[in-house]
Amino acid sequence: MNDTQPTSALHGVEPMPQLLRLPAVLEVTGLGRSTVYKMIAEHAFPAPAKLAKRAVAWRGDEVRRWTSGRLPASNRPASATRKE
């Protein structure tokens, strides 16, 4: 048996995605609560998954993918920020 593989991989089961509650999403993104929900309504931010009647969470991989696709303007090449 290979000790480097997780047990779930040995049994063909996908590992559970990390779930982020709202405070963690706000911390990771730097956005405010109302901004997150406004962007969800505009389909500009990943929607949360419903966990229970009054509990939601976001998939960590979706939030990471969203944040990695949003470079601050100061980090973009000059040609990408210049309007012609």
N, C-alpha and C positions, 0 to 999 in steps of 0.2 A: 504494500500500500504506500502511496506517495504522501508524505507528511505535509507537503506544501499546498495541497488542494483542500479547500474547505469541505466539511462533511456534506453540505448541501449539494456541492458540485458533483460529488461522488454518486449521489442518488438521483441526479438529473433534475433537481429542484432549483429554481432560480432563487437567489437570495432576496430577501424582503427589501424594498426600497426604503431609504431613510425618509421619514415623514417629519416635516417641519411645521410647528404650530406658528400662529401669527407673530408672536414676539420674535421668534427666530428669523422669520421671513423679513420683518421690518429691520432687524439688525443686519442681516446679510445684504439686503438691497439698499438700505439707507432711505427707503421711502417711508411715508406716513401711512397710517391705516386707511384713511379716506382715499388717498392716491392709489393704493393697491386695489381697493374695491372698484374705484372708477376705471382703472386700467383693465380689470377683469371684465367689467361691463362693456368696454370698448374692444374686447378680445386682443388686448395688447399685453396681457400678463397671464401666466398659467392659472387656470381655475383650480380651486382647492377640491379635494375629495371629501365627501361627507363621511365622517366617522360614526357619528351618533346624531340624535335629534338636534343637539346644540353644539356640536363639535366638528370642526373641519381641520384639515392639514394639507400641506402642499408636498408633492414629491420633491425631495431634495435634488434629484437629477434634473428635473424640469426647471427649478429655480436657478440652479447652477448654469444650465444651458442659456437661460434668459440673461443672467448677469454677464456671462462671458461674451455674449453677442452685443453688449452695450459698452463700448469703450468710451471713456470721457473724450470730449472734443480735443482736449489738450494732448491726448496720446495718439490722435490720428495723424496720418501724413498730411502735410500742408495742402497737397492737391485734393484730398478728400474733403477738406473743410472750406476751401475757397469756392465762392460762387462766381460764375462767369456770365 
